[in-house]
Amino acid sequence: MRGVDITNLHMGVKVDREKLRRFIKYLDAEMPPEYRAPEGTLSLVIMDDAQIAKIHEDFMGKPGATDVITFEGDPQDPDDAGEVCASADTAKLNAPRFSNTASRELSLYFAHGYLHLAGVDDILESDALIMRRAESMALAILDKHFKTPIFKFDD
């Protein structure tokens, strides 16, 4: 069974850690094999925009906040599946634009990062279409298993 390490650096969001671990477990079990992240411990980090903007600048050379950043695991460590850092601030801001709740939007960001670890890219338009289909599958899994949100945002 996969380990899932969860770090919440955002003071305005509460995470149901057990639900988030189960969401990853369901992705591992129900996504088609080509859309599954590598085995090993997966690190999930909930950040604010300032925190993710620093990582975006430091590691990607791009200024400003973004929704999600994914780091592949250490190839020398078979127990390191990778890390997904997601901005709760961006999720809260973008959710109404996509007719999502902030919790569902943040869950999507973690699914998106999970899919990047599985090798799904979204730079080319053709790849982005594959990513959108895979994200839809992940959200269907979320909706199937969870009737209450994984994340609770302070107002």
N, C-alpha and C positions, 0 to 999 in steps of 0.2 A: 504494500500500500504506500502511496506517495506521501511524503511529508510536505506540509504547507506551512511556511513561516509567515506570519502576518505582523507587519509593523504599521501602526497608525500614528503618523506624525501630525495629523490634522486635528486641532482642538475642537472644531465644530462638527465633527462627524463621529458617531458611535457605530461600531461595526459588530455585527453578530458573527464572531469568529467561527463558530461551529457551522453556521449556514454558508459562510464563504468557503470553508474547507469542503463542505458537501457539494457546493457548486463545482469546484474543481474536480471532485470525485466523479460527479455526473458527466462533466465534459470528458474526462478520461474514459468513462465507460460507454458513453453514448455517441460521441462524435465519430465519424468515419475514421479509420486508421490514419489516413493521410492528413487529418486535421488534429492529430493528438500531439501534445507537447512531449518532449523526451522524458523518459523516466528520471526519477530523482526528486530531490526536494526543490520545491518551487517557492520562491520568496516573493511576497506581495507587499507593496508599500503604498499606503495612502498618504498623499502629500497635499500641500496647498500650492497655489500658483507660484509663489516666490521660491519655494523649494524645488519645484520641477523646472522652473525657468533657469535656475542655477545649473542643474544637471544638463538641461538642454544646451546651454551655452558651453559648459565645460566639456561635454562628451560629443556633442553634435556640431558645435561651433555656430549655433543658431540662437539669436537673442529671443527672449520672451517665453512665456508659458506655452505648454502644449498639453494635449489630453493624456497621452500615455507614452512612456519610453520603455523599451524592452532591452534587456541585456542577456545575451546567450550565456549559458552555463560554462563553467570551466571544463574544457575537453579532457583535462587530466584528472578530473574528479567526477566519476560516474554518478555520484549522488547529488550533483549540482545541475538541476534542470534549467536554472536561469532565474532572472528577476524581472518583475513587472512593476513599474512605478506609475501610479495614476493620480491625476489631479482631481480632487473632490470639488475644488472651486470651479474648474472648467466644466465638470459634469453638471454642477448646479446651474451654471450659466447657459450651457448648451441644451439642457433637458427640454425646456419649453419649445425650442426651435425644432426638435425632433419628436415632439409629442410624447416625451418620456418623463417619468419621474426622475429626480436626481439620483435615487438609488439604482434604478434600472440603467440609467446612463453610465454610472460608475461601474456597474456590473458589466456592461458592454465593454468598457475600457479594459477591464481585466480579461475578458474573453478575447478581445483584440490582441492583447499582449501574449496571451496563451497561444493564439493562432500564429503569431510571429515566431514563437519558439518552435511551433510545429513546422515552420518553413514556409508559411503563407506570407506573401509579400503584397504590397499595395502601391508600389511606385508607378508601374505602368498601368494604363487604363484597363487592360485585359486582366492584369493581376488584381486590380482593385475590385473588379466584378466578382472574381473568385472569393476575395476577402469578404465582400458584402454578403454573398450567399452563405459562407461559413459563419459569419456573425449572426445571420438570421437563424441558422441551425442552433447556435449557442443560446440565443435569446429564447428560442422555442423550448430548449432544455430548461432554462431558467424559469420560464412561465409554467412549464409542466410540474416542476417540483416545489416551487415557492409561491405561496399565496400572500406572504408578508415580506416586506423589504429586508434585504441584507444589511443595508446602511440606513441610519437615521441622521438627518441633517438638522442642526440647530437653525432656528429662523433668524 
